[in-house]
Amino acid sequence: MSNQYEVLGKAPGPEDLKKLSPDNNHITIKKMSAGYGKMEILHNLDLFVSKAQSLCLIGPNGAGKSTILHSIYGFTNVFSGNIEIDGKDITNLTPAQKLKSVGIAYILQDNSVFPDMTVEENLLMGGFIKDKTEESYEEAEKIFQKYERLRNRRNQPAKVLSGGERRLLEISRALVMKPSVLLVDEPSIGLEPRYIDMVFEILGDLQKNEKKTIIMVEQNAKKGLEFADIGYVLVSGQTAIAGKGDDLLSNPDVGRLFLGG
């Protein structure tokens, strides 16, 4: 680790991390090393998240934040260690198997909406991996009932949506698959402030009212930690600091390095 991070002191061990997620562990990562090709980016990483808890990953670029999401979803090579959902080892399942068998959905940071398809067609694309098409229609209907912004545009091409509405559509498309875990990469990226608030409100509703477990990477560390129950600060592929979101917000080291404090 470079000098500016040495002040962060002793990195948290598995026991410290477990204390932050004491109830009903939903997602557990034990001593995982992972990366792309032969390049190892995460080293011996532990992670614990309880059911319906939210975790925000912050840290400098290249620290391995998105690699954690990619590893849970199945986009990386896991060299050692394992990933469990409710005690079931899912380390080597494909993304499609993870979605179907344990309900992991990944909301990408780039604009993954199909601009010329209607809002409704975009939503139904979320369910293409399910064999039950009727279920996808039912879920899409529920989303239209819940979010007036999408309902009003259901038959219009997605390219007419504002940035915030597009992000809402991306989140909603993942919901059509009825996931229990949402992996969210940079929910606020490229959005105006009012839309950022809307997106975090929606994620908060999904966590509190629909009991979704959320792991997010957020460049806007302040916003992410204000939202999340717990936060991990990643440096060079390892967790350097972990704590409740509020505690990290008031931690002077975190403030100096990541919050512009």
KAWOMO-V317177 format. One line per field, one symbol per residue. phi: phi as a letter, one per 30 degrees, with the letter a starting at -180 (. if undefined). psi: psi as a letter, one per 20 degrees, with the letter a starting at -180 (. if undefined). burial: 1 if it has 24 or more other C-alpha atoms within 12 Angstrom, else 0. Layout:
# KAWOMO-V317177
phi->???
psi->???
burial->???
This chain:
# KAWOMO-V317177
phi->.dedcdddidddceddddddbdchecbbcchccaabhcddccbhdcabbdeiccbccbkdeidjdddddddddjcbccdaibbbchicdcecddeddddddbiccccddddcdddcddeddeddddcddddcdeddddddddddddcdededceccddddddeddddddddddddedhdcbcccchecdicdedddddddddddddddcchdcbcbcbddeddddddddbbcccbhibdcbbadeddddcddddeddbcic
psi->qrhhihiibpqprhhghhhimhpmpgpppplpprbpcjpphpolpqppprpkqpppprrrqjijghhgghghhkjrpohrarpqplipojgjqrgghhgghjlpqpoqhrojqohiqrgghgghhhjhiqinhhhgggggghghhgohhhgijhjqqiiiqrgghghghgghhhhhjlrhppooomhipjqqghhgggghgghgghgghjkqpppqpphnhggghhgqgqqpoppljqohqqrqghhhhjphgggghijk.
burial->000010010011100011011000111111111110000111111111111111111111001111111111111111101111110001111011011111111111101111000111111111101100000110111011000011101100110010111111111111111111111111111010000101111111011000011111111111111111111111111111111110011010110011100
